[in-house]
């Protein structure tokens, strides 16, 4: 049975590749902004937004392709506010200043679809506390990371230099990176899609 990652995320692809999984990447765009706006207007729980986005991505591909289609999404919440990816380096800088010395949460969802139906889902919530870093450290960090800061909702790459921004983390490493890899592999084993 084919395993398909319905995501253009480089880090999700890397996690699955590093784990030795045989999979394809087929990503079809969904209107994430419209989904978020509609759900926020209906006062949906924030975790439900992450789940709906993951399902939309997987479902879009699953309707066209056979196999186990993995959709994933992640949102960031701080002070009860939902944050999107920063659009520019300046926006990333302001985001990191705002997050300095504070705790935020990453809420991630993974949905696996088969034959146009959601057959499995998983939610993960991680708690991350940034240290009170100096402006000089922030400037150096931004100079080294550049446009990569606009690729993640938190404006950091936890798997790289971003680890230096934090004083405390509670949660699964893979979930912080945007794909709860261990539960996904466990499900795929139960379905015979990967070796057990």
N, C-alpha and C positions, 0 to 999 in steps of 0.2 A: 504494500500500500504506500502510495506517495505521501511524503510529508512536505508541506508547503508553508513557508513563512510569508505571511501577507503583510510585510513591513519593509519599508525602504531604509530602516535604521541600520546603520553600519555596526553599532555595538551589539544589537540583537543577532545580526548575522554572525558576528565574530564569536559571540558566546556559543552559538550552536555549532559553528565550525570547530572551535576549540574543544568542544565536548565530543567531537568525532561523529556527529550526526550526519546522515545522508539526507539532504533536503534541497528543495528548490526555493528560489525567491520569486514570488509573483505578487507584486503590489499594485492594487487598483485604488486610485484616489477616492476619498470620501470627503464630504463637506463637514470637516470637524467643527468649524466655527458655527455652522447652522445647528448641528446637533447640540453643542454646548449651550448656545443661546436659547434654544427651545427648552432644554431641560432646566436651565437656570430660571427661565420665565415661569416654569411649572414648580419651582422650589424643590427640585429633585435633590436627593442626597448626593453629595460630591462623589462618593464611591460608585454610585449608580452611573454617573457621567463617564468615569473611566471604563466601566463595564460596557456601557452602550457603545463607546468609541471602539473598544477592542472587538466587540461583536460585529459592528458595522464593517470593519476592515476585513474580518474573516469571512463574513457572510457574502460580501461583494465578490470575493474570489471563489468561494465555495459553490456559488451558483453556476460558475463557468468551468471549474476544474474538479476532477475527481481526486480524492485523497483527504488526509487530515490537514485542514487549513488552520494555521495558528495566527490569531490576531492578538495584538497587545497594545496597550496604551497606558499612559501614566500622567497623572496630574500632580501639581504641587499646591499645597495649602499652607498658608501662614496667616496667623491672626484671623482665622475664619474666612480668608479671602483666597480665591482661586487665581492662580497665575498661569499665563501662557509662556511659551518660549519668547525670550527677548528678540526683537527684530533687528537690533543694531548693537554694536559694541558699547555705545554710550548707554543704551538701555540695560545692557548686561552689567555695566559698571554700577548704575544706580540700583539695580536689583541686588547685587552683592553687598553694597553699602547698607541697604535696607535689611538684609539678612544677617549682617554681622552681629555676633553676640546673641543671636536668637535661635529658636527652635522652629523647624518647619517639618512638614510631613510629605512624603511621596506616597501616593495611593496608586497602585498598579493593578491592572486587570489583564488576564489572559483568557481568551475564549478560543476553543477549538471547534470548528464546524466541519461537518461531513454531509455531503449531499444537500447542501443548502439549509442544514439544521444545526443549531448549537447543540453539541453533545457533551461538552465539558467546559467548566469555567473555574477560575481561581482568582482570589483577591489577596493582595498583600499590602500592608501599611508599614512603612518604615519611618522612624523618628530620627531626625538629624539635627545636631546642634553645631552651629558654626562658632568658631572661636572669635575673639575680638581682635582680629588682625589689623595691622597698621595700614595707613594709606600707602606707604612706600611698598609694602608687600603686595597690596592690591594692584598697584601700578605695574609692578614687575610680573605678577601673575597674568594680568590682562595682556601685557606685551608678549609673553611667551605663548599664550593660548590663542589669541587672536579670534578669528571668526568661529573657531570651534565652540566658543561660549554661546553662540546663538543656536546651537544644535540641540541643547538640552533645556528642559523647562526650568532647571535651577541655575542655569548659567555657569555650570561647572561640569567637569568630567571627573567623576568620583574615582574612576579606574586609573586616572593619571594624576597630574599635578593637583587636581581638585581635592584630593585626599588631604592635602596640607591645610585646607580651609577649616577643617572640622576638629572639634574637641571631643565629641561623643556621638556615637551612632548606635541605634537599636534596630535590628532587623537583618534580613537576609541580603548578603552582598549582591547576588544576582538580581533580586527584586529592586535594589537601588539602581541598578543599571537598566532596568526596564523590562526584564523578562524573568519570571520566576521559573528558572530552568529546571530545578530538581522536581517539582510537582509535574511539570510538563513531560519530562522524560518518564516519570512514573506512570502517567496516564498512557503514553505511547507504548510502554512495555506491556501494560494490561491489554492493549488492543493488538499486540503483535507487530507493531510498526517498527520497533527497534528491538534489538536482542535483549533477552532477559537472562 
